Structure formats: structure tokens, C-alpha cells
Amino acid sequence: DEAMRDLTRAREDAKSVDRKARQRLQALLLRHDKRFAGRTRWGQAHRRWLSTVKMDHPAQQVAFQEYVDAVAESTRRVERLTEQIRSLCQSWRMAPVVEAFRTFRGVDWVVAATMVAEVGDLTRFDHPEQLMAFLGLVPSEHSTGEARRRGSITKTGNGHARRALVEAAWSYRLPARVSRGLLARQEGMAQPILERSWKAQNRLCGRYRKLRARGKPPQVVTVAIARELVGFLWDVAHEVAPTPR
């Protein structure tokens, strides 16, 4: 379990390095007014465009190419670690729990493995709210006499799992549907788990729309969705058991 935690954290660190490498490259391009005309960056079209960029001075061209190479290498590192997580999860004793979590929208190998590696046995929490508090996803509270005021989330506890869950929660901003990829992840899974997955989709997608309609910022709504997603994962964890040691 500790080894898988080290692996998921290594992937998280690699992702942070990749993000910073991309920010540095983008900053260089903006300083020299080199702007990509496409809709999204870092796809195939954007990479082809990068290969056509010519800087004004040879020294700048060298710096630009080093930034491009740094992005390429950091991206490959993230891909290698992601593949290792997928591969090594197969023989992990917590594989049944990871597979069950993957039936949920937005929860694939990285999020599922991170959640299980960081939290361990979710059933050790008597109530999902205890797990939410452990992950720092509950609102902070300031009380004075009879007055109670709630603030932002506490962000206490395990930040690795919390960040993974918030990332997964972004997928619920779109209408509920079972995509081709999700259908493949759900293949062979027990019907009660699939029913919980679909129930979660319907509730969380609807919840996202309602909170946004009330004027809540997307970041606040996504954290609220992540908090409720924890409850569904806690429930499913009671349906599957790890492989005996």
C-alpha cells in the first residue's frame, strides 16, 4: 500500500513539473508575441504550430527549443508513471476497490488509485461525513455565541486525495451520460455498483447545474461535487473487499 502511495505521489509531482514547464514555455511565447490561433493548446495542432515558430535571435531560438524539449520530456514522464499505475494496480490487493471506483465518471486509474492509496480502507469511517472531514472537504465554521458562520473548506487532512477528487468532479459539469470509455470501465462490474454509479451521475450533474444557476462560482461548485462524490465512493467501498493478503 505504501509503495502504491509513493507511485501515485511521484505521478502527482511529475504532473506539477509538466504544468510548470508548459507555463514557462507559454510565458516565453507571450513575451515575444507568438500566439497560437487554434482553440486548444498542447494538442497535435498546437505541437505542429510549435515546430514552425521562429524566434528573432539564435539565442532565443535555443532557449525556445529547450523549453519545448522540457515540456515533451515532462509529458512523457507523466505518461510513463500513469502507465505504471495502471499496470501495477492489477496485482495490488486493493485492485477490486480501484476497479469499483473506476465505474464512476471522472474516476479512472490515477484518481481511483490515489484515493485508495492515500485513504486506505474507506470502511473504517463510520459515516461518509467523517471521510469528508478527513479529506478537508467540509466547510470551516466560525462561531460566536449563538452566531454561526461557515467559510471555505478546511483543507485539512490528505491533500493528495482531495486534489484528485476535485479534478474528477470537473467532469460532472456536463450532462449525465455513459460514454464509450466509461462503458468499457464498467464492463463486468456488479449491477449494484453500476446502479450507484448512474445514481451518482444523475445527482451530481444535476447538482452542478443547480448550484451554477444560483450564481455559485465554478470552483466552489466543483468542491461541493467532490464532497458528495466522496459519499458515493464510501458507499461502494462497502460492496467490494480487497484481495486477501
PAZA-585809 format. One record per residue: residue number from 0; z, y, x of N, C-alpha, C, O in turn. Coordinates in steps of 0.05 Angstrom, whole numbers. Layout:
<sites>
SITE marlum    nzz    nyy    nxx   cazz   cayy   caxx    czz    cyy    cxx    ozz    oyy    oxx
SITE    NUM      Z      Y      X      Z      Y      X      Z      Y      X      Z      Y      X
...
</sites>
This chain:
<sites>
SITE marlum    nzz    nyy    nxx   cazz   cayy   caxx    czz    cyy    cxx    ozz    oyy    oxx
SITE      0      0    -24     17      0      0      0      0     25     17    -14     45     11
SITE      1     16     25     39     17     48     57    -10     51     71    -18     74     76
SITE      2    -23     29     78    -49     31     91    -70     44     73    -86     60     83
SITE      3    -70     37     48    -89     49     29    -82     79     25   -100     95     21
SITE      4    -57     85     26    -50    113     24    -60    129     48    -69    152     45
SITE      5    -58    117     72    -69    131     95    -99    135     93   -109    155    101
SITE      6   -112    115     82   -142    116     79   -150    138     59   -168    154     65
SITE      7   -137    139     36   -144    159     16   -137    188     26   -151    207     20
SITE      8   -116    190     42   -109    216     53   -129    224     75   -135    248     78
SITE      9   -138    205     90   -159    211    110   -184    221     97   -197    239    107
SITE     10   -191    209     74   -215    218     60   -210    246     49   -229    263     49
SITE     11   -186    252     39   -180    279     29   -182    299     51   -193    321     47
SITE     12   -172    293     75   -174    311     98   -203    315    106   -211    338    112
SITE     13   -219    294    105   -247    296    112   -262    314     92   -279    329     99
SITE     14   -254    311     67   -266    328     46   -260    358     51   -276    375     46
SITE     15   -235    363     59   -227    391     65   -243    402     89   -252    425     88
SITE     16   -247    386    109   -264    394    132   -292    399    124   -305    419    132
SITE     17   -303    382    106   -330    385     96   -333    411     81   -353    426     84
SITE     18   -314    417     64   -315    441     48   -314    466     66   -329    485     61
SITE     19   -297    466     86   -295    489    104   -321    492    121   -330    514    126
SITE     20   -333    469    129   -358    471    144   -380    483    127   -396    499    137
SITE     21   -381    477    102   -401    489     84   -396    518     80   -415    534     78
SITE     22   -370    526     78   -364    554     74   -372    570     99   -382    593     96
SITE     23   -368    559    123   -376    574    147   -406    577    149   -416    598    157
SITE     24   -420    556    142   -450    558    142   -459    579    122   -477    595    128
SITE     25   -448    578     98   -456    597     78   -449    626     86   -465    644     80
SITE     26   -426    629     99   -419    656    108   -439    667    128   -446    690    128
SITE     27   -448    650    147   -468    658    166   -494    666    152   -506    687    159
SITE     28   -503    650    133   -527    657    119   -525    683    104   -544    699    104
SITE     29   -503    688     92   -499    713     76   -498    737     95   -508    758     88
SITE     30   -486    734    118   -485    756    137   -513    765    145   -518    788    151
SITE     31   -532    746    145   -560    752    153   -579    753    129   -603    752    132
SITE     32   -567    755    105   -582    758     81   -602    736     77   -625    741     68
SITE     33   -594    711     83   -610    688     78   -600    675     52   -578    663     53
SITE     34   -615    676     31   -605    667      5   -623    645     -7   -648    648     -7
SITE     35   -610    624    -16   -625    602    -28   -632    610    -57   -615    618    -72
SITE     36   -658    607    -64   -667    615    -91   -663    593   -112   -667    599   -136
SITE     37   -655    570   -104   -651    548   -123   -626    551   -140   -611    570   -136
SITE     38   -622    532   -158   -599    533   -176   -574    523   -164   -552    535   -168
SITE     39   -575    501   -149   -551    489   -137   -554    485   -107   -576    478    -98
SITE     40   -532    489    -93   -533    485    -64   -524    456    -57   -511    442    -73
SITE     41   -532    448    -33   -524    423    -20   -539    398    -31   -532    376    -24
SITE     42   -558    402    -48   -575    381    -57   -599    378    -38   -601    391    -17
SITE     43   -618    360    -46   -641    356    -29   -658    381    -26   -668    387     -4
SITE     44   -662    396    -47   -677    421    -46   -664    441    -27   -678    455    -11
SITE     45   -638    443    -28   -624    462    -11   -626    453     19   -629    470     36
SITE     46   -624    427     24   -627    417     51   -655    422     62   -658    429     86
SITE     47   -675    419     46   -702    425     55   -705    455     61   -718    462     80
SITE     48   -692    471     45   -693    500     50   -680    507     76   -689    524     91
SITE     49   -657    494     82   -643    499    107   -661    493    131   -659    507    152
SITE     50   -678    473    129   -695    466    151   -717    487    156   -729    487    177
SITE     51   -721    505    137   -741    526    140   -729    553    149   -744    571    155
SITE     52   -703    555    150   -690    580    157   -695    587    187   -691    570    204
SITE     53   -703    611    192   -707    621    220   -691    646    224   -694    666    209
SITE     54   -674    645    244   -657    668    250   -672    687    268   -692    680    280
SITE     55   -662    712    271   -676    733    286   -674    729    316   -692    738    331
SITE     56   -652    717    326   -648    714    354   -643    685    362   -631    671    346
SITE     57   -652    676    385   -648    648    393   -618    640    392   -612    617    385
SITE     58   -600    658    400   -572    651    400   -562    646    371   -546    629    366
SITE     59   -572    662    352   -565    659    324   -576    632    313   -564    619    297
SITE     60   -600    625    323   -612    600    314   -596    576    323   -592    557    309
SITE     61   -585    578    348   -568    556    358   -543    554    342   -534    533    334
SITE     62   -531    577    336   -506    577    320   -511    566    292   -495    550    282
SITE     63   -533    574    280   -541    564    254   -544    534    254   -534    520    236
SITE     64   -558    523    274   -563    494    275   -537    479    279   -534    457    269
SITE     65   -519    490    295   -493    477    299   -477    476    273   -464    455    267
SITE     66   -478    497    257   -465    497    231   -478    476    213   -464    462    198
SITE     67   -504    474    213   -518    454    197   -510    426    205   -505    409    188
SITE     68   -509    421    231   -502    395    241   -473    388    234   -467    365    227
SITE     69   -456    408    235   -427    404    228   -425    395    198   -409    378    192
SITE     70   -440    408    181   -440    401    153   -450    372    149   -438    357    134
SITE     71   -472    366    163   -483    339    160   -464    317    169   -461    297    156
SITE     72   -450    322    192   -431    302    202   -407    300    184   -398    277    179
SITE     73   -396    322    175   -373    321    157   -379    307    131   -363    293    120
SITE     74   -404    311    121   -412    298     96   -414    268    100   -406    252     83
SITE     75   -425    260    123   -427    231    129   -399    218    132   -395    195    124
SITE     76   -380    233    143   -353    223    146   -341    218    119   -328    198    115
SITE     77   -345    237    101   -334    233     74   -346    209     60   -333    193     47
SITE     78   -372    206     64   -386    183     52   -376    156     64   -373    137     49
SITE     79   -371    156     90   -361    131    103   -334    124     92   -329    101     86
SITE     80   -316    143     90   -289    138     80   -289    130     51   -274    113     43
SITE     81   -307    142     35   -309    135      7   -318    106      4   -307     91    -12
SITE     82   -337     98     21   -346     70     20   -324     51     29   -322     29     18
SITE     83   -308     59     48   -286     42     57   -265     38     35   -254     17     32
SITE     84   -260     60     21   -241     58     -2   -252     38    -22   -237     21    -32
SITE     85   -277     40    -29   -289     22    -48   -288     -7    -39   -282    -25    -54
SITE     86   -293    -11    -13   -294    -38     -2   -266    -50      0   -262    -73     -8
SITE     87   -247    -36     10   -221    -47     15   -204    -49    -10   -185    -64    -11
SITE     88   -212    -34    -31   -197    -36    -56   -201    -64    -68   -184    -74    -83
SITE     89   -223    -77    -62   -229   -103    -73   -208   -124    -66   -201   -141    -82
SITE     90   -197   -122    -42   -177   -141    -33   -148   -131    -34   -129   -145    -26
SITE     91   -145   -107    -45   -118    -95    -48   -103   -108    -71   -116   -115    -91
SITE     92    -78   -112    -68    -62   -125    -90    -62   -108   -115    -58   -118   -137
SITE     93    -67    -81   -112    -67    -63   -135    -95    -61   -147   -100    -43   -164
SITE     94   -114    -78   -139   -142    -76   -148   -144    -77   -179   -160    -62   -190
SITE     95   -129    -95   -193   -131    -95   -222   -124    -68   -235   -137    -60   -255
SITE     96   -104    -54   -224    -96    -28   -235   -118     -8   -229   -125      8   -247
SITE     97   -129     -8   -205   -150     11   -198   -174      7   -216   -186     26   -226
SITE     98   -182    -18   -221   -205    -24   -238   -200    -15   -267   -218     -4   -280
SITE     99   -176    -18   -276   -169     -8   -303   -171     22   -305   -181     33   -325
SITE    100   -162     36   -285   -163     65   -284   -192     75   -283   -198     96   -294
SITE    101   -209     59   -270   -237     68   -268   -252     67   -294   -275     77   -296
SITE    102   -241     55   -315   -254     55   -341   -252     83   -354   -265     88   -375
SITE    103   -236    101   -343   -233    128   -354   -254    147   -342   -261    145   -319
SITE    104   -263    164   -359   -282    184   -350   -270    202   -328   -247    210   -330
SITE    105   -286    206   -307   -277    223   -285   -260    208   -264   -253    220   -244
SITE    106   -253    183   -270   -235    168   -252   -251    146   -239   -255    125   -251
SITE    107   -261    150   -215   -275    129   -201   -258    120   -177   -234    124   -177
SITE    108   -270    107   -157   -255     95   -135   -235    114   -122   -212    107   -119
SITE    109   -244    138   -115   -227    156   -100   -203    165   -117   -180    163   -107
SITE    110   -207    174   -141   -185    184   -158   -166    161   -165   -142    164   -163
SITE    111   -177    138   -173   -161    115   -180   -144    105   -157   -120    100   -160
SITE    112   -157    102   -134   -143     92   -110   -121    111   -101    -99    104    -93
SITE    113   -128    137   -102   -108    158    -94    -84    157   -113    -62    159   -103
SITE    114    -89    156   -138    -68    155   -158    -49    132   -153    -25    135   -153
SITE    115    -60    108   -150    -44     84   -146    -30     84   -119     -7     77   -117
SITE    116    -44     92    -98    -33     92    -71    -10    112    -69     10    107    -55
SITE    117    -12    135    -82      8    156    -79     32    151    -98     55    157    -90
SITE    118     27    140   -122     48    137   -141     60    109   -140     84    106   -145
SITE    119     43     89   -135     53     62   -135     53     50   -163     33     54   -178
SITE    120     73     37   -171     75     24   -197     83     45   -218    105     55   -218
SITE    121     63     52   -235     68     73   -255     89     64   -276    101     81   -289
SITE    122     92     38   -279    110     29   -300    140     33   -292    158     28   -309
SITE    123    145     42   -268    173     47   -260    183     73   -274    207     78   -274
SITE    124    165     88   -285    173    112   -301    177    103   -330    159     91   -342
SITE    125    200    109   -341    206    101   -368    190    116   -389    185    106   -411
SITE    126    181    140   -382    166    156   -401    144    171   -386    149    179   -363
SITE    127    121    176   -398     99    190   -384    107    218   -375     96    228   -355
SITE    128    125    231   -389    134    258   -381    148    257   -354    147    277   -339
SITE    129    161    235   -348    174    233   -322    153    232   -300    156    243   -278
SITE    130    131    217   -305    109    216   -286     96    243   -283     89    251   -261
SITE    131     92    257   -305     80    284   -304     97    303   -287     87    319   -272
SITE    132    123    301   -290    142    317   -274    140    309   -245    142    327   -227
SITE    133    138    283   -240    136    274   -212    112    285   -198    112    290   -174
SITE    134     90    289   -213     65    299   -202     64    329   -203     44    341   -193
SITE    135     84    343   -213     85    372   -213     66    384   -233     57    407   -230
SITE    136     60    369   -255     41    379   -275     54    391   -300     40    398   -319
SITE    137     81    393   -300     95    404   -322    100    434   -318    102    442   -295
SITE    138    101    450   -339    105    479   -335    133    485   -324    152    471   -331
SITE    139    135    505   -307    161    514   -298    175    529   -321    162    539   -339
SITE    140    201    531   -319    217    544   -341    237    562   -329    252    555   -310
SITE    141    239    586   -341    259    606   -333    276    613   -358    265    622   -378
SITE    142    302    608   -356    320    611   -379    341    632   -372    352    632   -350
SITE    143    346    649   -392    367    669   -390    381    669   -417    371    680   -437
SITE    144    405    658   -418    419    656   -443    403    638   -462    398    615   -456
SITE    145    396    649   -485    381    634   -505    350    638   -501    334    625   -514
SITE    146    343    656   -484    315    662   -479    303    641   -460    315    635   -439
SITE    147    280    630   -467    266    611   -450    237    620   -446    223    626   -465
SITE    148    229    621   -421    202    629   -415    189    608   -397    200    601   -376
SITE    149    165    599   -404    151    579   -388    130    593   -371    116    611   -380
SITE    150    128    583   -347    108    594   -328     87    574   -320     81    555   -336
SITE    151     76    577   -297     56    558   -287     69    532   -280     93    529   -280
SITE    152     52    512   -274     63    485   -267     80    487   -242     77    504   -226
SITE    153     98    468   -240    117    468   -218    105    462   -191    114    472   -170
SITE    154     84    445   -191     71    436   -166     90    423   -147     86    423   -123
SITE    155    111    411   -158    129    395   -142    119    366   -140     98    360   -152
SITE    156    132    350   -124    124    322   -123     98    318   -107     93    332    -88
SITE    157     83    298   -115     60    289    -99     35    306   -105     23    303   -126
SITE    158     28    322    -85      5    340    -89    -22    325    -86    -42    334    -97
SITE    159    -22    303    -71    -47    288    -67    -57    277    -93    -81    280   -100
SITE    160    -40    264   -108    -47    252   -134    -53    274   -154    -71    271   -170
SITE    161    -38    296   -153    -43    318   -172    -70    330   -168    -84    335   -188
SITE    162    -78    335   -144   -105    346   -139   -127    327   -148   -147    336   -159
SITE    163   -123    301   -143   -144    282   -152   -146    282   -182   -168    280   -193
SITE    164   -124    284   -196   -124    283   -226   -137    309   -237   -152    307   -256
SITE    165   -132    331   -225   -144    356   -234   -174    355   -230   -189    365   -247
SITE    166   -182    344   -208   -211    341   -203   -224    323   -224   -246    329   -234
SITE    167   -210    301   -232   -221    283   -252   -222    297   -279   -239    292   -296
SITE    168   -202    315   -284   -200    328   -311   -224    347   -316   -229    352   -340
SITE    169   -237    356   -295   -260    374   -300   -282    361   -316   -297    375   -330
SITE    170   -284    335   -314   -306    321   -328   -303    322   -359   -322    317   -373
SITE    171   -279    328   -368   -274    328   -397   -282    355   -410   -278    359   -434
SITE    172   -294    373   -395   -304    398   -407   -330    393   -422   -338    409   -438
SITE    173   -343    370   -418   -367    362   -431   -362    345   -455   -340    333   -456
SITE    174   -380    343   -474   -375    326   -498   -370    297   -491   -380    287   -471
SITE    175   -355    283   -508   -348    255   -503   -373    238   -505   -388    240   -524
SITE    176   -377    221   -485   -398    202   -485   -393    181   -463   -380    187   -443
SITE    177   -404    158   -467   -403    137   -446   -429    137   -431   -449    127   -440
SITE    178   -428    148   -407   -452    150   -390   -459    122   -378   -444    103   -381
SITE    179   -482    121   -366   -491     96   -354   -471     87   -332   -465     63   -330
SITE    180   -462    106   -315   -444     99   -294   -417     89   -305   -406     70   -295
SITE    181   -407    103   -325   -381     95   -337   -384     68   -351   -366     51   -349
SITE    182   -406     63   -363   -411     37   -376   -410     14   -356   -400     -7   -361
SITE    183   -422     19   -332   -422     -1   -311   -393     -6   -301   -386    -29   -295
SITE    184   -377     15   -299   -349     12   -290   -332     -3   -311   -313    -16   -303
SITE    185   -340     -1   -336   -324    -14   -357   -332    -43   -362   -319    -57   -378
SITE    186   -353    -52   -349   -363    -79   -355   -342   -100   -347   -331   -100   -325
SITE    187   -337   -118   -366   -318   -140   -362   -289   -133   -366   -271   -150   -363
SITE    188   -283   -108   -374   -256   -100   -378   -246   -107   -405   -262   -109   -424
SITE    189   -220   -112   -408   -208   -120   -434   -212    -98   -455   -212    -74   -449
SITE    190   -217   -107   -480   -222    -88   -502   -200    -68   -506   -206    -44   -511
SITE    191   -174    -75   -505   -153    -55   -509   -155    -32   -489   -149     -9   -496
SITE    192   -162    -38   -464   -165    -17   -444   -189      1   -450   -187     25   -447
SITE    193   -211    -11   -459   -234      5   -466   -229     23   -490   -238     46   -491
SITE    194   -213     13   -509   -206     29   -532   -189     53   -524   -192     75   -534
SITE    195   -171     49   -505   -155     72   -495   -172     92   -480   -168    116   -482
SITE    196   -191     82   -465   -209     99   -451   -225    117   -470   -227    141   -465
SITE    197   -236    106   -491   -251    121   -510   -233    141   -526   -241    163   -532
SITE    198   -209    131   -532   -189    149   -546   -183    173   -528   -180    195   -538
SITE    199   -180    168   -502   -174    190   -484   -197    210   -483   -193    234   -483
SITE    200   -222    199   -482   -245    217   -482   -246    235   -506   -249    259   -504
SITE    201   -243    223   -530   -244    239   -554   -222    260   -555   -227    283   -563
SITE    202   -198    252   -547   -176    272   -548   -179    294   -527   -176    317   -534
SITE    203   -185    286   -503   -185    305   -481   -209    324   -482   -206    348   -476
SITE    204   -232    314   -490   -255    331   -493   -251    351   -516   -257    375   -513
SITE    205   -239    342   -538   -233    360   -560   -211    380   -553   -213    403   -560
SITE    206   -192    371   -537   -170    388   -528   -181    410   -510   -172    433   -512
SITE    207   -200    403   -493   -211    424   -476   -225    445   -492   -222    469   -487
SITE    208   -241    437   -512   -256    457   -528   -237    475   -543   -241    499   -545
SITE    209   -215    464   -554   -196    479   -570   -182    500   -553   -179    523   -560
SITE    210   -173    491   -529   -159    510   -512   -177    532   -501   -168    555   -499
SITE    211   -202    525   -495   -221    546   -486   -227    565   -509   -230    589   -505
SITE    212   -228    555   -534   -234    572   -557   -211    592   -562   -215    613   -573
SITE    213   -187    584   -553   -164    602   -555   -162    622   -533   -143    638   -532
SITE    214   -181    621   -514   -182    641   -493   -168    633   -467   -165    650   -450
SITE    215   -160    608   -465   -146    599   -441   -166    597   -418   -189    588   -422
SITE    216   -159    605   -394   -177    603   -371   -184    574   -365   -167    556   -370
SITE    217   -208    568   -354   -215    541   -348   -196    526   -330   -191    502   -334
SITE    218   -185    540   -310   -166    527   -292   -141    518   -306   -131    496   -301
SITE    219   -131    535   -324   -107    528   -339   -112    504   -358    -96    486   -360
SITE    220   -135    505   -371   -143    483   -389   -145    457   -374   -136    436   -384
SITE    221   -158    457   -351   -162    433   -335   -136    421   -327   -133    396   -327
SITE    222   -116    437   -319    -90    426   -312    -77    413   -336    -64    392   -334
SITE    223    -80    426   -360    -69    414   -384    -82    387   -390    -68    368   -399
SITE    224   -108    385   -386   -122    360   -390   -112    339   -370   -109    316   -377
SITE    225   -109    347   -345    -98    328   -325    -71    317   -332    -65    294   -328
SITE    226    -54    335   -344    -28    326   -352    -29    305   -374    -14    285   -373
SITE    227    -47    309   -393    -49    289   -415    -63    264   -405    -57    242   -414
SITE    228    -81    266   -386    -94    243   -374    -74    224   -361    -76    200   -362
SITE    229    -53    236   -349    -32    220   -336    -19    202   -357    -13    179   -351
SITE    230    -15    212   -381     -2    196   -402    -19    172   -409     -8    150   -413
SITE    231    -45    175   -410    -63    152   -416    -63    132   -393    -63    108   -398
SITE    232    -63    141   -369    -62    123   -346    -35    108   -345    -35     84   -339
SITE    233    -14    122   -351     12    108   -352     12     86   -373     23     65   -369
SITE    234      0     91   -396     -2     72   -417    -18     47   -409    -10     24   -414
SITE    235    -41     52   -396    -58     30   -387    -45     14   -365    -49    -11   -363
SITE    236    -29     27   -348    -15     12   -327      3    -10   -337      9    -29   -323
SITE    237     12     -7   -362     29    -28   -374     12    -52   -384     23    -73   -391
SITE    238    -15    -49   -384    -32    -71   -394    -42    -89   -371    -51   -111   -377
SITE    239    -40    -80   -347    -50    -96   -324    -28    -99   -304     -9    -84   -303
SITE    240    -30   -120   -288     -9   -126   -268    -23   -129   -241    -45   -140   -239
SITE    241    -10   -120   -219    -21   -124   -192    -24   -154   -186    -10   -171   -198
SITE    242    -40   -160   -167    -43   -187   -157    -18   -196   -143     -8   -181   -126
SITE    243     -6   -219   -149     18   -228   -136     15   -228   -105     -6   -236    -95
SITE    244     35   -220    -91     34   -219    -62     33   -248    -50     32   -252    -26
</sites>
